[in-house]
Amino acid sequence: MELKKSPDGGWGWVIVAVSFFTQFLCYGSPLAVGVLYIEWLDAFGEGKGKTAWIGSLASGVGLLASLGCGLLYTATVTITCQYFDSRRGLALGLISTGSSVGLFIYAALQRLLIEFYGLDGCLLIVGALALNILACGSLMRPLQSSDLPLPEKTALENVPDRYSIYKEKEKDPEENINMLEKSYSGEETCKNILANGDCKSESLLHKTPATVAHTKETETYKKKVAERTYFCKQLAKRKWQLYKNYCGETVALFKNKVFSALFIAIFLFDIGGFPPSLLMEDVARSSNVKEEEFIMPLISIIGIMTAVGKLILGILADFKWINTLYLYVATLIIMSLALCAIPFAKSYVTLALLSGILGFLTGNWSIFPYVTTKTVGIEKLAHAYGILMFFAGLGNSLGPPIVGWFYDWTQTYDIAFYFSGLCVLLGGFILLLAALPSWDTCKKQLPKPAPTTFLYKVASNSSNV
């Protein structure tokens, strides 16, 4: 099914606006969970690794809230890609800044709410604010196909026709007849007698009007049972066919080496790149940075710089002379170096500077859907992006606990952030190797050389004389 041409405007700007507020309300609090992390450490008195599971699951996979966030994020990205083509980078940059602006605002808001209402009251108010996502979702209209109108509602008796499997007749009369023949085995005997002329007079003598009505009701009931049985069988075949198609499409996606590298890169990126947004406040406290030196929360700096990075990187993605895939790889490599520099930061100024750099580079989320679309195409974007977001959420869940366990083991964040930087660097190099054009050149078969011809001179018989 082919979609209409992207309008690059019109109702698309409404989609951008509601997608922005959806990500603002959905991801603002989970990304600013570093403020709550300090409260949870004091409230539960557990180790940093175990406590980090709370924040990582809030932004990763495994909880009801995170499942809803994942569905919302994929929906906002895919519908925006449908409505925009030439301005896709700008549109993705605008909607993805919603989560960053939400991070900046929720970081300060949650501190005030905890101060006035406590931790429980803060979480209740944040949950109530998230209900406004329903209003945003009501304004999203998917782009319809160019050749098919909206499906009309059909009556119940027409439903079986819609679920017929591919390349198969809508109704299979022979199968229905076989079903009915099994149900009407008694009547089949009577039909044979009727052919001899004996059954007609006998049935008229013994059947009363009540018996005839009862027989008609039984026949109608058996016919409905046969039709419903046929419908269930066709529906099961249809669902099984869709499941097989989905598995086949998934296997085909992973045969694309760039897509396979993308899934590894996003998994490693979230293992190493997500912990700073959760743990940076505790890193400052562990580095004996005084609270009086805090001009602005580090988590807020990450949030505002992420918004700037998403917008700028999204605009850069629209330039024809920029390879978006290489731009994404560059952000991964630079981020790995910034993560490895965190252990050397012992003051608020250096931590704030590194937080700004990490926040800006985390803005590569705005170009990641752009890269995915260029890799698999707009038709397969929803399928491919859903797979990638699953592994991204898995990385989000594992990253902070791993960093916390490193701290519990060594009583310092040094090795933890070296590990984070190595993960992001490894993902960037894998993606770079998969995207290099030299790999495609190596696959091209070289022209076969012309066969070498050897000339042999036959010896003369006279020499033997």
LUMVOZA-914924 format. One line per 8 residues: number of its first residue (from 0); their letters; for each residue x, y, z of C-alpha. Coordinates in nm, 2 decimals. Example, Ala and Ser with C-alpha at 12.3 -4.5 7.8 and 13.67 -1.06 7.14 Angstrom:
<nutis>
0	AS	1.23/-0.45/0.78 ~ 1.37/-0.11/0.71
</nutis>
This chain:
<nutis>
0	MELKKSPD	0.00/0.00/0.00 ~ 0.15/0.33/-0.11 ~ 0.09/0.64/0.10 ~ 0.00/0.98/-0.04 ~ 0.28/1.22/-0.12 ~ 0.41/1.39/0.19 ~ 0.25/1.74/0.21 ~ 0.55/1.89/0.39
8	GGWGWVIV	0.31/2.13/0.57 ~ -0.06/2.19/0.62 ~ -0.19/1.96/0.88 ~ 0.16/1.83/0.92 ~ 0.25/2.13/1.14 ~ -0.04/2.04/1.37 ~ 0.11/1.69/1.39 ~ 0.45/1.85/1.48
16	AVSFFTQF	0.29/2.06/1.76 ~ 0.10/1.77/1.92 ~ 0.40/1.54/1.88 ~ 0.61/1.80/2.06 ~ 0.37/1.82/2.35 ~ 0.33/1.44/2.36 ~ 0.71/1.39/2.40 ~ 0.72/1.68/2.65
24	LCYGSPLA	0.46/1.52/2.87 ~ 0.57/1.16/2.81 ~ 0.95/1.19/2.85 ~ 1.00/1.50/3.06 ~ 0.97/1.33/3.39 ~ 1.14/1.00/3.31 ~ 1.44/1.18/3.16 ~ 1.46/1.41/3.47
32	VGVLYIEW	1.45/1.11/3.70 ~ 1.80/1.20/3.82 ~ 1.63/1.45/4.06 ~ 1.43/1.16/4.20 ~ 1.73/0.93/4.21 ~ 1.88/1.13/4.50 ~ 1.55/1.10/4.69 ~ 1.53/0.73/4.63
40	LDAFGEGK	1.88/0.67/4.75 ~ 1.79/0.85/5.08 ~ 1.45/0.69/5.11 ~ 1.54/0.32/5.05 ~ 1.90/0.32/5.17 ~ 2.01/0.07/4.91 ~ 2.31/0.05/4.68 ~ 2.34/0.27/4.37
48	GKTAWIGS	2.32/-0.02/4.14 ~ 1.99/-0.15/4.28 ~ 1.84/0.19/4.32 ~ 1.93/0.28/3.96 ~ 1.69/0.01/3.84 ~ 1.40/0.24/3.93 ~ 1.50/0.52/3.70 ~ 1.63/0.29/3.42
56	LASGVGLL	1.30/0.09/3.41 ~ 1.11/0.42/3.40 ~ 1.28/0.51/3.08 ~ 1.35/0.17/2.94 ~ 1.13/-0.15/2.92 ~ 0.95/-0.36/3.17 ~ 0.70/-0.12/3.33 ~ 0.35/-0.01/3.21
64	ASLGCGLL	0.46/0.35/3.19 ~ 0.76/0.28/2.98 ~ 0.56/0.06/2.75 ~ 0.32/0.35/2.69 ~ 0.62/0.59/2.63 ~ 0.76/0.35/2.37 ~ 0.44/0.33/2.18 ~ 0.39/0.71/2.19
72	YTATVTIT	0.74/0.78/2.08 ~ 0.72/0.55/1.78 ~ 0.38/0.69/1.68 ~ 0.50/1.05/1.69 ~ 0.81/0.97/1.48 ~ 0.64/0.76/1.22 ~ 0.34/0.99/1.16 ~ 0.58/1.29/1.13
80	CQYFDSRR	0.79/1.10/0.87 ~ 0.48/1.04/0.67 ~ 0.38/1.41/0.66 ~ 0.72/1.54/0.58 ~ 0.98/1.46/0.32 ~ 1.20/1.76/0.22 ~ 1.16/1.91/0.56 ~ 1.17/1.58/0.75
88	GLALGLIS	1.49/1.67/0.94 ~ 1.35/2.00/1.07 ~ 1.02/1.84/1.17 ~ 1.19/1.56/1.36 ~ 1.42/1.81/1.52 ~ 1.12/2.01/1.64 ~ 0.92/1.72/1.78 ~ 1.22/1.56/1.95
96	TGSSVGLF	1.30/1.88/2.14 ~ 0.98/1.82/2.33 ~ 1.14/1.56/2.55 ~ 1.45/1.79/2.61 ~ 1.24/2.09/2.70 ~ 1.04/1.86/2.93 ~ 1.36/1.74/3.09 ~ 1.47/2.10/3.15
104	IYAALQRL	1.13/2.20/3.30 ~ 1.05/1.88/3.49 ~ 1.40/1.88/3.66 ~ 1.31/2.21/3.83 ~ 0.94/2.14/3.87 ~ 1.00/1.80/4.05 ~ 1.24/1.96/4.30 ~ 0.97/2.22/4.39
112	LIEFYGLD	0.70/1.95/4.41 ~ 0.91/1.73/4.63 ~ 0.98/2.03/4.86 ~ 0.61/2.12/4.89 ~ 0.43/1.78/4.86 ~ 0.69/1.51/4.92 ~ 0.80/1.23/4.68 ~ 0.46/1.06/4.67
120	GCLLIVGA	0.27/1.39/4.60 ~ 0.52/1.48/4.33 ~ 0.46/1.15/4.15 ~ 0.08/1.19/4.16 ~ 0.09/1.54/4.01 ~ 0.33/1.43/3.74 ~ 0.10/1.14/3.65 ~ -0.20/1.37/3.64
128	LALNILAC	-0.02/1.60/3.40 ~ 0.05/1.31/3.17 ~ -0.32/1.26/3.11 ~ -0.31/1.55/2.87 ~ -0.14/1.32/2.62 ~ -0.50/1.20/2.54 ~ -0.59/1.54/2.40 ~ -0.27/1.54/2.18
136	GSLMRPLQ	-0.34/1.20/2.04 ~ -0.69/1.29/1.94 ~ -0.55/1.54/1.68 ~ -0.33/1.29/1.50 ~ -0.46/1.18/1.16 ~ -0.27/0.92/0.98 ~ -0.19/0.99/0.61 ~ -0.42/0.77/0.40
144	SSDLPLPE	-0.32/0.56/0.10 ~ -0.33/0.72/-0.24 ~ -0.55/0.46/-0.41 ~ -0.78/0.32/-0.14 ~ -1.05/0.51/0.05 ~ -1.12/0.47/0.42 ~ -1.27/0.12/0.49 ~ -1.64/0.14/0.54
152	KTALENVP	-1.81/-0.05/0.83 ~ -1.97/-0.37/0.71 ~ -2.24/-0.58/0.85 ~ -2.16/-0.89/1.06 ~ -2.25/-1.12/0.77 ~ -2.00/-0.95/0.54 ~ -1.70/-0.99/0.79 ~ -1.59/-1.34/0.66
160	DRYSIYKE	-1.53/-1.20/0.32 ~ -1.27/-0.94/0.45 ~ -1.07/-1.21/0.62 ~ -1.02/-1.44/0.33 ~ -0.65/-1.53/0.29 ~ -0.44/-1.41/0.00 ~ -0.49/-1.57/-0.35 ~ -0.79/-1.77/-0.22
168	KEKDPEEN	-1.15/-1.74/-0.32 ~ -1.37/-1.55/-0.08 ~ -1.61/-1.84/-0.04 ~ -1.52/-2.21/-0.08 ~ -1.85/-2.38/-0.18 ~ -1.71/-2.73/-0.18 ~ -1.58/-2.69/0.18 ~ -1.92/-2.56/0.29
176	INMLEKSY	-2.09/-2.84/0.12 ~ -1.86/-3.09/0.29 ~ -1.94/-2.94/0.62 ~ -2.31/-2.94/0.56 ~ -2.30/-3.30/0.43 ~ -2.14/-3.41/0.75 ~ -2.41/-3.23/0.95 ~ -2.69/-3.35/0.72
184	SGEETCKN	-2.60/-3.72/0.70 ~ -2.95/-3.82/0.80 ~ -3.10/-3.61/0.52 ~ -2.86/-3.76/0.27 ~ -3.02/-4.10/0.33 ~ -3.36/-3.95/0.27 ~ -3.25/-3.79/-0.06 ~ -3.14/-4.14/-0.18
192	ILANGDCK	-3.49/-4.27/-0.10 ~ -3.64/-3.96/-0.26 ~ -3.47/-4.06/-0.59 ~ -3.66/-4.38/-0.58 ~ -3.99/-4.20/-0.52 ~ -4.06/-4.36/-0.18 ~ -3.95/-4.09/0.06 ~ -4.19/-3.81/-0.05
200	SESLLHKT	-4.51/-3.98/0.04 ~ -4.37/-4.13/0.36 ~ -4.24/-3.79/0.48 ~ -4.57/-3.62/0.41 ~ -4.75/-3.88/0.61 ~ -4.54/-3.86/0.92 ~ -4.44/-3.49/0.93 ~ -4.67/-3.24/1.10
208	PATVAHTK	-4.65/-2.86/1.06 ~ -4.46/-2.84/1.40 ~ -4.21/-3.10/1.28 ~ -4.15/-2.91/0.96 ~ -4.09/-2.58/1.14 ~ -3.85/-2.76/1.38 ~ -3.67/-2.91/1.09 ~ -3.62/-2.57/0.92
216	ETETYKKK	-3.49/-2.42/1.25 ~ -3.24/-2.70/1.28 ~ -3.13/-2.66/0.92 ~ -3.08/-2.28/0.97 ~ -2.89/-2.34/1.29 ~ -2.66/-2.60/1.14 ~ -2.60/-2.37/0.84 ~ -2.50/-2.08/1.07
224	VAERTYFC	-2.27/-2.31/1.26 ~ -2.10/-2.42/0.94 ~ -2.06/-2.06/0.82 ~ -1.91/-1.95/1.15 ~ -1.68/-2.25/1.15 ~ -1.56/-2.16/0.80 ~ -1.51/-1.80/0.92 ~ -1.30/-1.90/1.22
232	KQLAKRKW	-1.09/-2.13/1.00 ~ -1.03/-1.85/0.74 ~ -0.95/-1.60/1.02 ~ -0.69/-1.84/1.17 ~ -0.53/-1.89/0.83 ~ -0.53/-1.51/0.78 ~ -0.36/-1.44/1.12 ~ -0.10/-1.72/1.06
240	QLYKNYCG	-0.02/-1.58/0.72 ~ 0.03/-1.23/0.87 ~ 0.25/-1.37/1.14 ~ 0.46/-1.55/0.88 ~ 0.49/-1.23/0.67 ~ 0.59/-1.03/0.97 ~ 0.87/-1.28/1.06 ~ 0.98/-1.28/0.70
248	ETVALFKN	1.00/-0.90/0.69 ~ 1.19/-0.90/1.01 ~ 1.45/-1.14/0.88 ~ 1.48/-0.94/0.56 ~ 1.55/-0.62/0.77 ~ 1.84/-0.79/0.95 ~ 1.99/-0.90/0.62 ~ 2.05/-0.53/0.56
256	KVFSALFI	2.40/-0.48/0.72 ~ 2.35/-0.11/0.79 ~ 2.02/-0.19/0.98 ~ 2.19/-0.46/1.18 ~ 2.47/-0.22/1.26 ~ 2.21/0.04/1.36 ~ 2.05/-0.20/1.61 ~ 2.39/-0.28/1.77
264	AIFLFDIG	2.48/0.09/1.78 ~ 2.16/0.21/1.94 ~ 2.18/-0.07/2.20 ~ 2.54/0.02/2.30 ~ 2.46/0.39/2.28 ~ 2.18/0.37/2.53 ~ 2.39/0.15/2.76 ~ 2.66/0.41/2.77
272	GFPPSLLM	2.49/0.73/2.69 ~ 2.19/0.73/2.91 ~ 2.35/0.70/3.26 ~ 2.48/1.06/3.27 ~ 2.12/1.20/3.25 ~ 2.03/0.98/3.55 ~ 2.35/0.99/3.76 ~ 2.52/1.32/3.69
280	EDVARSSN	2.37/1.48/4.00 ~ 2.51/1.20/4.21 ~ 2.85/1.22/4.03 ~ 2.87/1.58/4.14 ~ 2.79/1.49/4.50 ~ 3.04/1.20/4.49 ~ 3.31/1.45/4.36 ~ 3.24/1.67/4.67
288	VKEEEFIM	3.10/1.96/4.47 ~ 2.93/2.20/4.71 ~ 2.57/2.27/4.66 ~ 2.64/2.65/4.68 ~ 2.84/2.62/4.36 ~ 2.53/2.48/4.17 ~ 2.42/2.77/3.95 ~ 2.18/2.54/3.76
296	PLISIIGI	2.11/2.16/3.80 ~ 2.33/1.95/3.58 ~ 2.03/1.76/3.46 ~ 1.87/2.09/3.34 ~ 2.19/2.17/3.15 ~ 2.17/1.83/2.98 ~ 1.80/1.90/2.89 ~ 1.84/2.24/2.74
304	MTAVGKLI	2.15/2.14/2.54 ~ 1.98/1.83/2.41 ~ 1.70/2.05/2.28 ~ 1.96/2.27/2.10 ~ 2.14/1.97/1.96 ~ 1.82/1.81/1.83 ~ 1.72/2.12/1.65 ~ 2.06/2.20/1.50
312	LGILADFK	2.13/1.84/1.40 ~ 1.78/1.80/1.25 ~ 1.84/2.11/1.04 ~ 2.17/1.98/0.92 ~ 2.01/1.65/0.82 ~ 1.81/1.84/0.55 ~ 2.12/1.96/0.37 ~ 2.18/1.75/0.06
320	WINTLYLY	2.56/1.76/0.09 ~ 2.56/1.61/0.44 ~ 2.56/1.24/0.49 ~ 2.32/1.19/0.78 ~ 2.46/0.85/0.87 ~ 2.82/0.98/0.90 ~ 2.69/1.27/1.10 ~ 2.52/1.03/1.34
328	VATLIIMS	2.85/0.82/1.37 ~ 3.04/1.14/1.44 ~ 2.81/1.22/1.74 ~ 2.87/0.87/1.88 ~ 3.25/0.90/1.86 ~ 3.26/1.25/2.01 ~ 3.02/1.14/2.29 ~ 3.24/0.85/2.38
336	LALCAIPF	3.54/1.08/2.43 ~ 3.32/1.31/2.65 ~ 3.21/1.02/2.86 ~ 3.57/0.91/2.92 ~ 3.65/1.27/3.03 ~ 3.39/1.27/3.32 ~ 3.63/1.10/3.57 ~ 3.87/1.39/3.53
344	AKSYVTLA	3.60/1.65/3.61 ~ 3.62/1.75/3.97 ~ 3.45/2.09/3.97 ~ 3.11/2.22/3.89 ~ 3.23/2.42/3.59 ~ 3.39/2.11/3.42 ~ 3.09/1.89/3.50 ~ 2.86/2.16/3.36
352	LLSGILGF	3.07/2.18/3.04 ~ 3.07/1.81/2.99 ~ 2.70/1.79/3.07 ~ 2.64/2.05/2.79 ~ 2.85/1.86/2.54 ~ 2.68/1.53/2.63 ~ 2.34/1.69/2.61 ~ 2.41/1.84/2.26
360	LTGNWSIF	2.53/1.51/2.13 ~ 2.24/1.33/2.27 ~ 2.04/1.54/2.03 ~ 2.13/1.29/1.77 ~ 1.79/1.13/1.85 ~ 1.64/1.38/1.61 ~ 1.84/1.24/1.32 ~ 1.81/0.87/1.41
368	PYVTTKTV	1.46/0.83/1.26 ~ 1.60/1.01/0.95 ~ 1.88/0.76/0.93 ~ 1.64/0.47/0.97 ~ 1.41/0.60/0.70 ~ 1.70/0.63/0.46 ~ 1.81/0.27/0.55 ~ 1.49/0.08/0.52
376	GIEKLAHA	1.24/0.32/0.34 ~ 0.93/0.49/0.46 ~ 0.71/0.18/0.40 ~ 0.91/-0.02/0.65 ~ 0.98/0.26/0.90 ~ 0.72/0.16/1.16 ~ 0.83/-0.20/1.16 ~ 1.21/-0.12/1.17
384	YGILMFFA	1.18/0.16/1.42 ~ 0.98/-0.05/1.66 ~ 1.26/-0.31/1.66 ~ 1.52/-0.05/1.72 ~ 1.33/0.12/2.00 ~ 1.30/-0.21/2.18 ~ 1.67/-0.25/2.19 ~ 1.71/0.12/2.28
392	GLGNSLGP	1.48/0.07/2.57 ~ 1.67/-0.24/2.67 ~ 1.99/-0.04/2.67 ~ 1.83/0.23/2.88 ~ 1.73/-0.03/3.14 ~ 2.07/-0.19/3.16 ~ 2.30/0.12/3.15 ~ 2.23/0.29/3.48
400	PIVGWFYD	2.23/-0.03/3.69 ~ 2.56/-0.14/3.53 ~ 2.72/0.20/3.61 ~ 2.58/0.18/3.97 ~ 2.72/-0.16/4.02 ~ 3.06/-0.04/3.91 ~ 3.04/0.23/4.17 ~ 2.93/-0.02/4.44
408	WTQTYDIA	3.23/-0.24/4.35 ~ 3.50/0.03/4.32 ~ 3.34/0.32/4.52 ~ 3.41/0.55/4.22 ~ 3.25/0.63/3.89 ~ 3.58/0.63/3.70 ~ 3.57/0.27/3.56 ~ 3.19/0.30/3.51
416	FYFSGLCV	3.22/0.59/3.27 ~ 3.52/0.44/3.09 ~ 3.30/0.14/3.03 ~ 3.02/0.37/2.90 ~ 3.25/0.55/2.67 ~ 3.39/0.22/2.53 ~ 3.03/0.10/2.46 ~ 2.94/0.41/2.26
424	LLGGFILL	3.27/0.41/2.07 ~ 3.23/0.04/1.98 ~ 2.88/0.11/1.85 ~ 3.00/0.40/1.64 ~ 3.28/0.21/1.48 ~ 3.06/-0.09/1.40 ~ 2.81/0.14/1.22 ~ 3.09/0.32/1.04
432	LAALPSWD	3.24/0.00/0.91 ~ 2.89/-0.12/0.79 ~ 2.83/0.21/0.61 ~ 3.16/0.25/0.43 ~ 3.12/0.24/0.05 ~ 3.43/0.02/0.02 ~ 3.24/-0.28/0.15 ~ 2.99/-0.25/-0.14
440	TCKKQLPK	3.28/-0.22/-0.38 ~ 3.44/-0.53/-0.25 ~ 3.12/-0.73/-0.31 ~ 3.11/-0.63/-0.68 ~ 3.25/-0.91/-0.89 ~ 3.56/-0.82/-1.09 ~ 3.54/-0.90/-1.46 ~ 3.68/-1.25/-1.53
448	PAPTTFLY	4.01/-1.24/-1.72 ~ 4.02/-1.39/-2.06 ~ 4.12/-1.75/-2.06 ~ 4.49/-1.80/-2.13 ~ 4.56/-1.99/-2.45 ~ 4.85/-2.23/-2.47 ~ 4.99/-2.33/-2.80 ~ 5.15/-2.66/-2.83
456	KVASNSSN	5.38/-2.75/-3.13 ~ 5.35/-3.11/-3.24 ~ 5.68/-3.27/-3.29 ~ 5.77/-3.39/-3.64 ~ 5.78/-3.76/-3.71 ~ 6.09/-3.72/-3.92 ~ 6.30/-3.64/-3.62 ~ 6.25/-4.00/-3.51
464	V	6.39/-4.14/-3.82
</nutis>
